[in-house]
Amino acid sequence: MRSKFLVLVLALGTVFVYSGCTKQQDAAKDAAQNAAQQAQDAAAKTADATKDAAGKTADAAKSTMGKAADAVKEAVAPAPVVIPAGTTLTVRLGETVDAKTATVGQSFDGSLSRAVSVDGNEAIPAGSAVTGEVTDAKSLSKFKGEGRLAVRLNSVKINGTSYDISTSTVSQVVKGKGKRNLIIGGGGAAVGALIGGLAGGGKGAGIGALAGAGAGTAGAAYTGNKDVAFPAETALSFKLKNAITLR
């Protein structure tokens, strides 16, 4: 009987010992798994932080390079060309403008007869297209005692780009029996050109321009019975009222 009791005690002891060992093994296993998970999480966070830092560094480098490129571009970019106010534009008309048929606001075309230079460099090539408008038109046959015709430029195309401009006005007035007076803002060369143009067309306009430039007159008188008109090929000079900044 006593022997059986001892066997039972030993068996129970063995069970308790085994149970304790199993629990220790489970605890150790759980601790190992937790440690592994924590290490994995820490590694993932480190990788993310490294990736974010690398991205921020790359963005900062890209921004710095962009700013540097812009600075270099601004440093080497040529200064804009500015055609100052007061510059003379000598234009050859592409069509006849006649007070008999013209109306205020009517447009006309022409081309620059001589190049315009700024600081020794050509800014507006000869032949550049220009447009203008009629600002006053009174036929001598409709208004007794006086006929009037006035024009100005409103745009010029430079190397394919159109610029709005404001210029002085060139006016021709006929009083009485054909006596003509020219009121012009372009100076003697423009007056001479108009005289030549009225007298002999395009060729006369060129000759008259030289004569007018030499004389330096500011106005001229004519006699005859013709109404007020600026014939095609007439060379007229206009002064810019505002500067043009080339793009």
Residue, then its C-alpha position, 0 to 999 in steps of 0.5 A: m500500500r505504501s509503495k503505491f502511494l509513493v508511486l502516485v506521489l512521484a507521478l504527480g511530481t513528474v506531471f507538475v515538473y513537466s507542466g512547469c517546463t512547458k510553461q517556461q518553454d511557452a513563455a520563452k517562445d512568446a518572448a522570442q516572438n515578441a522580440a523578433q516582432q519588435a526588431q522587425d518593427a524597428a527595422a521597418k521604421t528605420a527603413d521608412a525614416t531613411k527613405d523619407a530622409a533620402g527623399k527630402t535630401a533629393d528634393a532639396a538638391k533638386s530645388t537647389m539645382g533649379k534655383a542655381a539654373d535659374a540664377v545662371k539663366e538670369a545672369v547670362a540672359p541678354a538685357p531687353v532691347v528698349i527702343p526709346a520714346g522720340t525715336t523716328l520711324t520712317v514709313r513708306l505707305g503701301e496704299t494711297v490714303d485720300a481725304k475723299t474716301a478715307t474715314v476716321g479710324q480707317s486703317f492703312d498699311g506700310s513698311l519701314s523704309r529704313a532700319v532703326s538701331v539702338d546702341g549701334n545694333e539693329a532693333i527694327p529691320a527695314g521692311s518691317a510691316v506697320t499699320g496706322e489709322v486715319t485720325d482726321a479726313k475732310s475732303l476739300s470738295k465737301f468742306k469749303g475753304e479747307g480740306r484735311l487729312a491726318v494719320r498716325l501709326n498704331s502697330v509695328k511687327i518686329n521679327g514676327t512679333s506685333y507691338d502696339i505703339s503710339t506715335s505723333t500725327v502727320s497732317q496735311v491741310v489744304k486751304g483756299k484754292g489748293k494751297r497746302n500746308l503740312i503739319i508734321g511731327g516727324g521733322g524735315a526728312a518726313v516733310g521732304a519725303l511727302i513733297g517728293g511723294l506728292a510730286g513724283g510717286g515713290k522715286g520722288a519720295g526718296i529724293g524729297a526725303l533727302a532734300g527735306a532732311g537737308a533743309g530741316t524744315a518743319g512744314a511746307a506749302y503747295t499749290g494746285n487743285k488736287d484734294v488732300a491725299f498721301p499717295a502710295e509709296t509716300a515716305l512719312s516719318f513718325k515719332l514714338k510717344n512711348a518706348i518699345t521693349l522688345r520681347 
